[in-house]
C-alpha cells in the first residue's frame, strides 16, 4: 500500500486517472480520478474513493446508493501515472443505473456471482420477510426439496415448450445457488471443476 502511494505520479492538479475493472468479468466499469487522499482511502478501506472534479470534493462510491465496490487489487501502470482498481461490485457502477459506464452489460457469470453474494448476505443477516431467509431457516431438507421441485418444473417446461423454460431455469439456478451457499461451495470451485473437465476432454479424457 505504502509502495503504491509513494510511486503514484499525480498530475499538476493533484489527480491520477483510475480505471475500475470488474475483477471477475474483466470488464471496465468506469474511469474516474483520485487525489492522494482518495487513493489512500481506497487502499486502506478496500472500497473505492474518488475525487469529483465537478464538485471539487472527495466521494465514496456507494455511500448513498449502496452500490459499493470491494477492492481486490490495486496496480499502477508502467509509468506510475494511472491506477487500475480491480473490484467486486455490489450493484451498478454508473450513475444511470447501468452495470458499466461504457454500455457493457454483465454476462451470466457476473449475474450469478452477484446473486451468490446476495444469498450469502441473506444467510448471514437473515432479514425478515426474505424468501431466502425462509429457506435457510427451514434447513437443508427444505432447500433440497425446492431444488428437486424446480428441476422437475424445468423438465416439464422443456417438454411442453410452453415458453416457460427461461423462467423455470432461472428459478432452478437460484435454488441451486442457495444450496451451494448452504453447503459452503463457492462458484470458483464449480468453475475449476468445469475447467478441469474441459481440459481433460482436450487431452482425450
LOGU-772832 format. One record per residue: residue number from 1; residue in three letters; x, z, y of N, C-alpha, C in turn. Coordinates in Angstrom, 1 decimal, always signed. Example, Ala and Ser with C-alpha at 12.3 -4.5 7.8 and 13.67 -1.06 7.14 Angstrom:
// LOGU-772832
(atom 1,"ALA",(+13.2,+7.8,-5.7),(+12.3,+7.8,-4.5),(+13.2,+7.8,-3.3));
(atom 2,"SER",(+12.8,+7.1,-2.2),(+13.7,+7.1,-1.1),(+12.9,+7.9,+0.0));
***
This chain:
// LOGU-772832
(atom 1,"UNK",(+0.8,+0.0,-1.2),(+0.0,+0.0,+0.0),(+0.9,+0.0,+1.3));
(atom 2,"UNK",(+1.8,+0.9,+1.3),(+2.7,+1.0,+2.5),(+3.5,-0.3,+2.6));
(atom 3,"UNK",(+3.9,-0.9,+1.5),(+4.7,-2.1,+1.5),(+3.9,-3.2,+2.2));
(atom 4,"UNK",(+2.6,-3.3,+1.8),(+1.8,-4.4,+2.4),(+1.6,-4.2,+3.9));
(atom 5,"UNK",(+1.4,-2.9,+4.3),(+1.2,-2.6,+5.7),(+2.5,-3.0,+6.5));
(atom 6,"UNK",(+3.6,-2.7,+5.9),(+4.9,-2.9,+6.6),(+5.2,-4.4,+6.7));
(atom 7,"UNK",(+4.9,-5.1,+5.7),(+5.2,-6.6,+5.6),(+4.2,-7.5,+6.4));
(atom 8,"UNK",(+3.0,-7.0,+6.5),(+2.0,-7.9,+7.1),(+2.4,-8.2,+8.5));
(atom 9,"UNK",(+2.3,-9.6,+8.8),(+2.6,-10.1,+10.2),(+1.3,-10.4,+10.9));
(atom 10,"UNK",(+1.0,-9.6,+11.9),(-0.2,-9.7,+12.7),(+0.1,-10.7,+13.9));
(atom 11,"UNK",(-0.9,-11.4,+14.3),(-0.7,-12.4,+15.4),(-0.6,-11.6,+16.7));
(atom 12,"UNK",(-0.4,-12.4,+17.8),(-0.2,-11.8,+19.1),(-1.4,-10.9,+19.5));
(atom 13,"UNK",(-2.6,-11.2,+19.0),(-3.7,-10.4,+19.4),(-4.0,-9.3,+18.4));
(atom 14,"UNK",(-3.0,-9.1,+17.5),(-3.0,-7.9,+16.6),(-3.9,-8.1,+15.3));
(atom 15,"UNK",(-4.1,-9.4,+15.0),(-5.0,-9.7,+13.9),(-4.3,-10.5,+12.8));
(atom 16,"UNK",(-4.9,-10.4,+11.6),(-4.4,-11.2,+10.4),(-5.6,-11.7,+9.7));
(atom 17,"UNK",(-5.6,-13.0,+9.3),(-6.8,-13.5,+8.6),(-6.9,-13.0,+7.2));
(atom 18,"UNK",(-8.1,-12.6,+6.7),(-8.3,-12.1,+5.4),(-9.2,-13.0,+4.6));
(atom 19,"UNK",(-8.8,-13.5,+3.5),(-9.6,-14.3,+2.6),(-10.1,-13.3,+1.5));
(atom 20,"UNK",(-11.5,-13.2,+1.5),(-12.1,-12.3,+0.5),(-12.6,-13.2,-0.7));
(atom 21,"UNK",(-12.1,-12.8,-1.9),(-12.4,-13.6,-3.1),(-13.1,-12.7,-4.1));
(atom 22,"UNK",(-14.1,-13.2,-4.8),(-14.7,-12.5,-5.9),(-13.7,-12.5,-7.1));
(atom 23,"UNK",(-13.3,-11.3,-7.5),(-12.2,-11.2,-8.5),(-12.6,-11.8,-9.8));
(atom 24,"UNK",(-13.9,-11.8,-10.1),(-14.3,-12.4,-11.4),(-14.5,-13.9,-11.4));
(atom 25,"UNK",(-15.3,-14.4,-10.4),(-15.6,-15.8,-10.4),(-14.5,-16.6,-9.7));
(atom 26,"UNK",(-13.6,-16.0,-8.9),(-12.6,-16.6,-8.2),(-13.1,-17.4,-7.0));
(atom 27,"UNK",(-14.4,-17.3,-6.7),(-15.0,-18.0,-5.5),(-14.6,-17.2,-4.2));
(atom 28,"UNK",(-14.4,-18.0,-3.2),(-14.1,-17.4,-1.9),(-15.4,-17.0,-1.3));
(atom 29,"UNK",(-15.5,-15.7,-0.9),(-16.8,-15.2,-0.4),(-16.8,-15.3,+1.2));
(atom 30,"UNK",(-15.7,-15.0,+1.8),(-15.7,-15.1,+3.3),(-14.3,-15.1,+3.8));
(atom 31,"UNK",(-14.1,-15.5,+5.0),(-12.8,-15.4,+5.7),(-13.1,-14.6,+7.0));
(atom 32,"UNK",(-12.4,-13.5,+7.1),(-12.6,-12.6,+8.3),(-11.2,-12.2,+8.9));
(atom 33,"UNK",(-11.2,-11.3,+9.8),(-9.9,-10.8,+10.4),(-9.8,-9.3,+10.3));
(atom 34,"UNK",(-8.6,-8.9,+10.1),(-8.3,-7.4,+10.1),(-7.2,-7.1,+11.1));
(atom 35,"UNK",(-7.4,-6.0,+11.8),(-6.3,-5.4,+12.5),(-5.5,-4.5,+11.6));
(atom 36,"UNK",(-4.5,-3.8,+12.2),(-3.8,-2.9,+11.3),(-4.6,-1.8,+10.7));
(atom 37,"UNK",(-5.5,-1.3,+11.6),(-6.4,-0.2,+11.1),(-7.3,-0.6,+10.0));
(atom 38,"UNK",(-7.9,-1.8,+10.1),(-8.8,-2.3,+9.1),(-8.1,-2.6,+7.8));
(atom 39,"UNK",(-6.9,-3.1,+7.9),(-6.1,-3.3,+6.7),(-5.7,-1.9,+6.0));
(atom 40,"UNK",(-5.3,-1.0,+6.8),(-5.0,+0.3,+6.3),(-6.2,+1.0,+5.6));
(atom 41,"UNK",(-7.4,+0.9,+6.2),(-8.6,+1.5,+5.6),(-9.0,+0.7,+4.3));
(atom 42,"UNK",(-8.8,-0.6,+4.4),(-9.1,-1.4,+3.2),(-8.3,-0.9,+2.0));
(atom 43,"UNK",(-7.0,-0.7,+2.3),(-6.1,-0.3,+1.2),(-6.3,+1.1,+0.7));
(atom 44,"UNK",(-6.7,+2.0,+1.7),(-6.9,+3.4,+1.3),(-8.2,+3.7,+0.7));
(atom 45,"UNK",(-9.3,+3.1,+1.3),(-10.6,+3.4,+0.8),(-11.1,+2.5,-0.3));
(atom 46,"UNK",(-10.3,+1.4,-0.6),(-10.6,+0.4,-1.6),(-12.0,-0.2,-1.4));
(atom 47,"UNK",(-12.4,-0.4,-0.2),(-13.5,-1.2,+0.3),(-13.1,-1.9,+1.5));
(atom 48,"UNK",(-13.8,-3.1,+1.8),(-13.3,-3.9,+2.9),(-13.7,-3.4,+4.2));
(atom 49,"UNK",(-12.7,-3.5,+5.1),(-12.9,-3.2,+6.6),(-12.4,-4.4,+7.3));
(atom 50,"UNK",(-13.1,-4.8,+8.4),(-12.6,-5.9,+9.2),(-12.7,-5.6,+10.7));
(atom 51,"UNK",(-12.1,-6.5,+11.5),(-12.2,-6.4,+12.9),(-13.1,-7.5,+13.4));
(atom 52,"UNK",(-14.2,-7.2,+14.1),(-15.1,-8.1,+14.7),(-14.6,-8.6,+16.0));
(atom 53,"UNK",(-14.2,-9.9,+16.1),(-13.7,-10.5,+17.4),(-14.8,-10.6,+18.4));
(atom 54,"UNK",(-16.0,-10.8,+18.0),(-17.1,-10.9,+19.0),(-17.5,-9.6,+19.6));
(atom 55,"UNK",(-17.5,-8.5,+18.7),(-17.9,-7.2,+19.2),(-16.7,-6.3,+19.6));
(atom 56,"UNK",(-15.5,-6.8,+19.3),(-14.3,-6.1,+19.5),(-14.4,-4.7,+19.0));
(atom 57,"UNK",(-14.8,-4.6,+17.7),(-15.0,-3.3,+17.0),(-14.6,-3.4,+15.5));
(atom 58,"UNK",(-14.2,-2.3,+15.0),(-14.0,-2.2,+13.5),(-15.3,-2.1,+12.8));
(atom 59,"UNK",(-15.4,-2.8,+11.6),(-16.7,-2.7,+10.9),(-16.4,-2.6,+9.4));
(atom 60,"UNK",(-17.2,-1.8,+8.7),(-17.0,-1.6,+7.3),(-18.1,-2.4,+6.6));
(atom 61,"UNK",(-17.7,-3.3,+5.7),(-18.6,-4.2,+5.0),(-19.6,-3.4,+4.2));
(atom 62,"UNK",(-20.9,-3.5,+4.4),(-21.9,-2.8,+3.6),(-22.3,-1.5,+4.2));
(atom 63,"UNK",(-21.7,-1.1,+5.3),(-22.1,+0.2,+5.9),(-23.6,+0.3,+6.2));
(atom 64,"UNK",(-24.2,-0.8,+6.7),(-25.6,-0.7,+7.0),(-26.4,-1.5,+6.0));
(atom 65,"UNK",(-25.9,-2.6,+5.4),(-26.6,-3.4,+4.4),(-26.6,-2.9,+3.0));
(atom 66,"UNK",(-25.5,-2.1,+2.7),(-25.3,-1.7,+1.3),(-24.6,-2.7,+0.5));
(atom 67,"UNK",(-24.3,-3.9,+1.1),(-23.6,-4.9,+0.3),(-22.1,-4.7,+0.4));
(atom 68,"UNK",(-21.6,-3.6,-0.1),(-20.2,-3.3,+0.0),(-19.3,-4.2,-1.0));
(atom 69,"UNK",(-18.0,-4.1,-0.8),(-17.1,-4.9,-1.6),(-16.0,-3.9,-2.1));
(atom 70,"UNK",(-16.0,-3.7,-3.4),(-15.0,-2.8,-4.0),(-13.7,-3.6,-4.2));
(atom 71,"UNK",(-12.6,-3.1,-3.5),(-11.4,-3.8,-3.5),(-10.6,-3.5,-4.8));
(atom 72,"UNK",(-10.2,-4.6,-5.5),(-9.5,-4.5,-6.7),(-8.0,-4.8,-6.5));
(atom 73,"UNK",(-7.7,-5.7,-5.6),(-6.3,-6.1,-5.4),(-6.2,-6.7,-4.0));
(atom 74,"UNK",(-5.0,-6.4,-3.4),(-4.7,-7.0,-2.0),(-3.3,-7.6,-2.1));
(atom 75,"UNK",(-3.2,-8.8,-1.6),(-1.9,-9.5,-1.7),(-1.7,-10.3,-0.3));
(atom 76,"UNK",(-0.4,-10.4,+0.0),(+0.0,-11.2,+1.2),(+0.4,-12.6,+0.7));
(atom 77,"UNK",(+0.2,-13.6,+1.6),(+0.7,-14.9,+1.2),(+2.2,-14.9,+1.4));
(atom 78,"UNK",(+2.8,-16.1,+1.1),(+4.3,-16.2,+1.1),(+4.9,-16.0,+2.5));
(atom 79,"UNK",(+4.1,-16.2,+3.6),(+4.7,-15.9,+4.9),(+4.3,-14.6,+5.5));
(atom 80,"UNK",(+3.5,-13.8,+4.7),(+3.1,-12.5,+5.1),(+2.1,-12.5,+6.3));
(atom 81,"UNK",(+1.5,-13.7,+6.6),(+0.7,-13.7,+7.8),(-0.8,-14.0,+7.4));
(atom 82,"UNK",(-1.1,-13.8,+6.2),(-2.5,-13.9,+5.7),(-2.7,-13.0,+4.5));
(atom 83,"UNK",(-3.8,-12.4,+4.3),(-4.0,-11.5,+3.2),(-5.2,-12.0,+2.3));
(atom 84,"UNK",(-5.0,-11.8,+1.0),(-6.0,-12.1,+0.1),(-6.5,-10.8,-0.5));
(atom 85,"UNK",(-7.9,-10.6,-0.4),(-8.5,-9.4,-0.9),(-9.4,-9.8,-2.0));
(atom 86,"UNK",(-9.1,-9.4,-3.2),(-9.9,-9.6,-4.4),(-10.9,-8.5,-4.6));
(atom 87,"UNK",(-12.2,-8.8,-4.7),(-13.2,-7.7,-4.7),(-14.2,-7.9,-5.8));
(atom 88,"UNK",(-14.9,-6.8,-6.0),(-16.1,-6.8,-6.8),(-17.3,-6.6,-5.9));
(atom 89,"UNK",(-18.0,-7.6,-5.6),(-19.1,-7.5,-4.6),(-20.3,-6.8,-5.1));
(atom 90,"UNK",(-20.9,-5.9,-4.3),(-22.2,-5.3,-4.6),(-23.3,-5.9,-3.7));
(atom 91,"UNK",(-23.5,-7.2,-3.9),(-24.5,-7.9,-3.1),(-23.9,-9.0,-2.4));
(atom 92,"UNK",(-24.7,-9.7,-1.5),(-24.3,-10.9,-0.8),(-23.1,-10.6,+0.1));
(atom 93,"UNK",(-22.3,-11.6,+0.3),(-21.1,-11.4,+1.2),(-21.5,-11.9,+2.6));
(atom 94,"UNK",(-22.4,-12.8,+2.7),(-22.8,-13.4,+4.0),(-23.9,-12.7,+4.7));
(atom 95,"UNK",(-23.9,-12.7,+6.0),(-25.0,-12.0,+6.8),(-26.3,-12.7,+6.6));
(atom 96,"UNK",(-26.3,-14.0,+6.1),(-27.5,-14.7,+5.9),(-28.2,-14.3,+4.6));
(atom 97,"UNK",(-27.5,-13.5,+3.8),(-28.1,-13.1,+2.5),(-27.5,-13.9,+1.4));
(atom 98,"UNK",(-26.6,-14.8,+1.6),(-26.1,-15.7,+0.6),(-24.9,-15.0,-0.1));
(atom 99,"UNK",(-24.7,-15.4,-1.3),(-23.5,-14.8,-2.1),(-22.2,-15.0,-1.4));
(atom 100,"UNK",(-22.1,-16.2,-0.8),(-20.8,-16.6,-0.2),(-21.1,-17.2,+1.2));
(atom 101,"UNK",(-20.2,-17.1,+2.2),(-20.4,-17.7,+3.5),(-20.2,-19.2,+3.4));
(atom 102,"UNK",(-19.7,-19.8,+2.3),(-19.4,-21.2,+2.1),(-20.5,-21.9,+1.3));
(atom 103,"UNK",(-21.7,-21.3,+1.1),(-22.7,-22.0,+0.5),(-22.6,-22.0,-1.0));
(atom 104,"UNK",(-21.7,-21.3,-1.6),(-21.5,-21.3,-3.0),(-22.4,-20.2,-3.6));
(atom 105,"UNK",(-23.1,-20.5,-4.7),(-24.0,-19.5,-5.3),(-23.3,-19.0,-6.6));
(atom 106,"UNK",(-23.5,-17.8,-7.0),(-22.9,-17.2,-8.1),(-23.4,-17.9,-9.4));
(atom 107,"UNK",(-22.5,-18.1,-10.4),(-22.8,-18.6,-11.7),(-23.4,-17.5,-12.5));
(atom 108,"UNK",(-23.7,-17.8,-13.8),(-24.3,-16.9,-14.7),(-23.4,-15.7,-14.9));
(atom 109,"UNK",(-22.1,-15.9,-15.0),(-21.1,-14.8,-15.3),(-21.2,-13.8,-14.2));
(atom 110,"UNK",(-21.2,-14.2,-12.9),(-21.3,-13.3,-11.8),(-22.6,-12.5,-11.8));
(atom 111,"UNK",(-23.7,-13.2,-12.1),(-25.0,-12.6,-12.1),(-25.1,-11.5,-13.2));
(atom 112,"UNK",(-24.5,-11.8,-14.4),(-24.5,-10.9,-15.5),(-23.7,-9.7,-15.1));
(atom 113,"UNK",(-22.5,-9.9,-14.5),(-21.6,-8.8,-14.1),(-22.3,-7.9,-13.1));
(atom 114,"UNK",(-23.0,-8.5,-12.1),(-23.7,-7.7,-11.1),(-24.8,-6.9,-11.7));
(atom 115,"UNK",(-25.6,-7.5,-12.6),(-26.6,-6.8,-13.3),(-26.1,-5.7,-14.2));
(atom 116,"UNK",(-25.0,-5.9,-14.8),(-24.4,-4.9,-15.7),(-24.0,-3.7,-14.8));
(atom 117,"UNK",(-23.5,-3.9,-13.7),(-23.1,-2.8,-12.8),(-24.3,-2.0,-12.3));
(atom 118,"UNK",(-25.4,-2.8,-12.0),(-26.6,-2.1,-11.6),(-27.1,-1.2,-12.7));
(atom 119,"UNK",(-27.1,-1.7,-13.9),(-27.6,-1.0,-15.1),(-26.7,+0.3,-15.3));
(atom 120,"UNK",(-25.4,+0.1,-15.1),(-24.5,+1.3,-15.2),(-24.9,+2.4,-14.2));
(atom 121,"UNK",(-25.2,+1.9,-13.0),(-25.5,+2.9,-12.0),(-26.9,+3.6,-12.3));
(atom 122,"UNK",(-27.8,+2.8,-12.9),(-29.1,+3.4,-13.3),(-28.9,+4.5,-14.3));
(atom 123,"UNK",(-28.0,+4.2,-15.3),(-27.7,+5.1,-16.3),(-27.2,+6.4,-15.8));
(atom 124,"UNK",(-26.3,+6.3,-14.8),(-25.6,+7.5,-14.3),(-26.5,+8.2,-13.3));
(atom 125,"UNK",(-27.3,+7.5,-12.5),(-28.1,+8.2,-11.5),(-29.5,+8.5,-11.9));
(atom 126,"UNK",(-30.1,+7.8,-12.8),(-31.4,+7.9,-13.4),(-32.5,+8.1,-12.2));
(atom 127,"UNK",(-32.6,+7.1,-11.4),(-33.6,+7.2,-10.3),(-35.0,+7.2,-10.8));
(atom 128,"UNK",(-35.9,+8.0,-10.2),(-37.3,+8.0,-10.7),(-38.0,+6.6,-10.4));
(atom 129,"UNK",(-38.9,+6.3,-11.3),(-39.6,+5.0,-11.2),(-38.9,+3.8,-11.7));
(atom 130,"UNK",(-37.7,+3.9,-12.1),(-36.9,+2.8,-12.6),(-37.2,+2.5,-14.1));
(atom 131,"UNK",(-37.5,+1.3,-14.4),(-37.7,+0.9,-15.8),(-36.5,+1.1,-16.6));
(atom 132,"UNK",(-35.3,+0.8,-16.0),(-34.0,+1.0,-16.7),(-33.8,+2.5,-17.0));
(atom 133,"UNK",(-34.2,+3.4,-16.1),(-34.1,+4.8,-16.3),(-35.0,+5.2,-17.5));
(atom 134,"UNK",(-36.2,+4.6,-17.5),(-37.1,+4.9,-18.6),(-36.5,+4.6,-20.0));
(atom 135,"UNK",(-35.8,+3.4,-20.0),(-35.2,+3.0,-21.3),(-34.1,+4.0,-21.7));
(atom 136,"UNK",(-33.2,+4.4,-20.7),(-32.1,+5.3,-21.1),(-32.7,+6.7,-21.5));
(atom 137,"UNK",(-33.7,+7.1,-20.7),(-34.3,+8.4,-21.1),(-35.0,+8.4,-22.4));
(atom 138,"UNK",(-35.4,+7.2,-22.9),(-36.1,+7.1,-24.1),(-35.2,+7.1,-25.3));
(atom 139,"UNK",(-33.9,+6.7,-25.1),(-32.9,+6.7,-26.1),(-32.6,+5.4,-26.8));
(atom 140,"UNK",(-31.7,+5.4,-27.7),(-31.2,+4.2,-28.3),(-32.3,+3.5,-29.1));
(atom 141,"UNK",(-33.1,+4.2,-29.9),(-34.1,+3.6,-30.7),(-35.1,+2.7,-29.9));
(atom 142,"UNK",(-35.5,+3.3,-28.7),(-36.4,+2.5,-27.8),(-35.7,+1.2,-27.3));
(atom 143,"UNK",(-34.4,+1.4,-27.0),(-33.7,+0.2,-26.5),(-33.6,-0.9,-27.6));
(atom 144,"UNK",(-33.3,-0.4,-28.8),(-33.1,-1.4,-29.9),(-34.5,-2.0,-30.2));
(atom 145,"UNK",(-35.6,-1.3,-30.1),(-36.9,-1.8,-30.3),(-37.2,-2.9,-29.3));
(atom 146,"UNK",(-36.9,-2.7,-28.0),(-37.1,-3.7,-27.0),(-36.3,-4.9,-27.1));
(atom 147,"UNK",(-35.0,-4.7,-27.6),(-34.2,-5.9,-27.8),(-34.8,-6.8,-28.9));
(atom 148,"UNK",(-35.3,-6.1,-30.0),(-36.0,-6.8,-31.1),(-37.2,-7.6,-30.6));
(atom 149,"UNK",(-38.0,-6.9,-29.8),(-39.2,-7.5,-29.3),(-38.9,-8.7,-28.4));
(atom 150,"UNK",(-37.9,-8.6,-27.5),(-37.6,-9.7,-26.6),(-37.0,-10.8,-27.4));
(atom 151,"UNK",(-36.2,-10.5,-28.4),(-35.7,-11.6,-29.3),(-36.8,-12.4,-29.9));
(atom 152,"UNK",(-37.8,-11.7,-30.4),(-38.9,-12.3,-31.1),(-39.7,-13.2,-30.1));
(atom 153,"UNK",(-39.9,-12.7,-28.9),(-40.6,-13.4,-27.8),(-39.9,-14.7,-27.4));
(atom 154,"UNK",(-38.5,-14.6,-27.4),(-37.7,-15.7,-27.1),(-37.8,-16.8,-28.1));
(atom 155,"UNK",(-37.8,-16.4,-29.4),(-38.0,-17.3,-30.5),(-39.4,-18.0,-30.4));
(atom 156,"UNK",(-40.4,-17.2,-30.2),(-41.8,-17.8,-30.1),(-41.9,-18.8,-28.9));
(atom 157,"UNK",(-41.3,-18.4,-27.8),(-41.3,-19.3,-26.6),(-40.6,-20.7,-26.9));
(atom 158,"UNK",(-39.5,-20.6,-27.6),(-38.8,-21.8,-28.0),(-39.6,-22.6,-29.0));
(atom 159,"UNK",(-40.2,-22.0,-29.9),(-41.0,-22.7,-30.9),(-42.2,-23.3,-30.3));
(atom 160,"UNK",(-42.9,-22.6,-29.4),(-44.1,-23.2,-28.7),(-43.8,-24.1,-27.6));
(atom 161,"UNK",(-42.6,-24.1,-27.1),(-42.2,-25.0,-26.0),(-43.3,-24.9,-24.9));
(atom 162,"UNK",(-43.6,-23.6,-24.5),(-44.7,-23.4,-23.5),(-44.2,-23.1,-22.1));
(atom 163,"UNK",(-42.9,-23.4,-21.9),(-42.4,-23.2,-20.5),(-41.9,-21.8,-20.2));
(atom 164,"UNK",(-41.9,-20.9,-21.2),(-41.5,-19.5,-21.0),(-40.2,-19.2,-21.6));
(atom 165,"UNK",(-39.5,-20.2,-22.1),(-38.2,-19.9,-22.7),(-37.2,-19.3,-21.7));
(atom 166,"UNK",(-37.1,-19.8,-20.5),(-36.2,-19.3,-19.5),(-36.5,-17.8,-19.2));
(atom 167,"UNK",(-37.7,-17.5,-18.9),(-38.1,-16.1,-18.5),(-37.9,-15.2,-19.7));
(atom 168,"UNK",(-38.2,-15.6,-20.9),(-38.0,-14.8,-22.1),(-36.5,-14.5,-22.4));
(atom 169,"UNK",(-35.7,-15.6,-22.2),(-34.3,-15.4,-22.3),(-33.7,-14.5,-21.3));
(atom 170,"UNK",(-34.2,-14.5,-20.1),(-33.7,-13.6,-19.1),(-34.1,-12.1,-19.5));
(atom 171,"UNK",(-35.3,-11.9,-20.0),(-35.7,-10.6,-20.5),(-34.8,-10.1,-21.6));
(atom 172,"UNK",(-34.5,-11.0,-22.5),(-33.6,-10.7,-23.6),(-32.2,-10.3,-23.2));
(atom 173,"UNK",(-31.7,-11.1,-22.2),(-30.3,-10.8,-21.7),(-30.3,-9.4,-21.0));
(atom 174,"UNK",(-31.3,-9.1,-20.2),(-31.4,-7.8,-19.6),(-31.4,-6.7,-20.6));
(atom 175,"UNK",(-32.2,-6.8,-21.6),(-32.3,-5.7,-22.6),(-31.0,-5.6,-23.4));
(atom 176,"UNK",(-30.3,-6.7,-23.6),(-29.0,-6.7,-24.3),(-28.0,-6.0,-23.4));
(atom 177,"UNK",(-28.0,-6.2,-22.1),(-27.1,-5.5,-21.2),(-27.3,-4.0,-21.2));
(atom 178,"UNK",(-28.6,-3.6,-21.3),(-28.9,-2.2,-21.3),(-28.3,-1.6,-22.6));
(atom 179,"UNK",(-28.5,-2.3,-23.7),(-27.9,-1.9,-25.0),(-26.4,-1.8,-24.9));
(atom 180,"UNK",(-25.7,-2.7,-24.3),(-24.3,-2.7,-24.2),(-23.8,-1.5,-23.3));
(atom 181,"UNK",(-24.5,-1.3,-22.2),(-24.2,-0.1,-21.4),(-24.4,+1.2,-22.2));
(atom 182,"UNK",(-25.5,+1.3,-22.9),(-25.8,+2.5,-23.7),(-24.7,+2.7,-24.7));
(atom 183,"UNK",(-24.1,+1.7,-25.3),(-23.1,+1.8,-26.3),(-21.7,+1.8,-25.7));
(atom 184,"UNK",(-21.6,+1.6,-24.4),(-20.2,+1.6,-23.8),(-19.4,+0.4,-24.0));
(atom 185,"UNK",(-20.1,-0.8,-24.3),(-19.4,-2.0,-24.5),(-19.4,-2.8,-23.2));
(atom 186,"UNK",(-18.2,-3.2,-22.7),(-18.2,-4.0,-21.4),(-18.3,-5.5,-21.7));
(atom 187,"UNK",(-18.7,-6.2,-20.6),(-18.8,-7.6,-20.7),(-17.4,-8.2,-20.9));
(atom 188,"UNK",(-16.3,-7.6,-20.5),(-15.0,-8.1,-20.7),(-14.7,-8.1,-22.2));
(atom 189,"UNK",(-15.2,-7.1,-22.9),(-15.0,-7.1,-24.4),(-15.7,-8.3,-25.0));
(atom 190,"UNK",(-16.9,-8.6,-24.6),(-17.6,-9.7,-25.1),(-16.9,-11.0,-24.8));
(atom 191,"UNK",(-16.4,-11.1,-23.6),(-15.7,-12.3,-23.1),(-14.4,-12.5,-24.0));
(atom 192,"UNK",(-13.7,-11.4,-24.2),(-12.4,-11.5,-25.0),(-12.8,-12.0,-26.5));
(atom 193,"UNK",(-13.9,-11.4,-27.0),(-14.3,-11.8,-28.4),(-14.6,-13.3,-28.4));
(atom 194,"UNK",(-15.3,-13.8,-27.4),(-15.7,-15.2,-27.4),(-14.5,-16.1,-27.2));
(atom 195,"UNK",(-13.6,-15.6,-26.4),(-12.3,-16.4,-26.1),(-11.5,-16.5,-27.4));
(atom 196,"UNK",(-11.4,-15.4,-28.1),(-10.6,-15.3,-29.4),(-11.2,-16.3,-30.4));
(atom 197,"UNK",(-12.5,-16.3,-30.5),(-13.2,-17.2,-31.4),(-13.0,-18.7,-31.0));
(atom 198,"UNK",(-13.0,-19.0,-29.7),(-12.8,-20.3,-29.3),(-11.4,-20.8,-29.6));
(atom 199,"UNK",(-10.4,-19.9,-29.3),(-9.0,-20.2,-29.6),(-8.8,-20.4,-31.1));
(atom 200,"UNK",(-9.5,-19.6,-31.8),(-9.3,-19.6,-33.3),(-9.8,-21.0,-33.8));
(atom 201,"UNK",(-10.9,-21.4,-33.2),(-11.5,-22.7,-33.6),(-10.6,-23.8,-33.3));
(atom 202,"UNK",(-9.9,-23.7,-32.1),(-9.0,-24.8,-31.7),(-7.8,-24.9,-32.7));
(atom 203,"UNK",(-7.5,-23.7,-33.2),(-6.4,-23.6,-34.2),(-6.8,-24.0,-35.6));
(atom 204,"UNK",(-8.0,-24.3,-35.8),(-8.5,-24.7,-37.1),(-9.2,-23.5,-37.8));
(atom 205,"UNK",(-9.5,-22.4,-37.1),(-10.1,-21.2,-37.6),(-11.6,-21.4,-37.7));
***
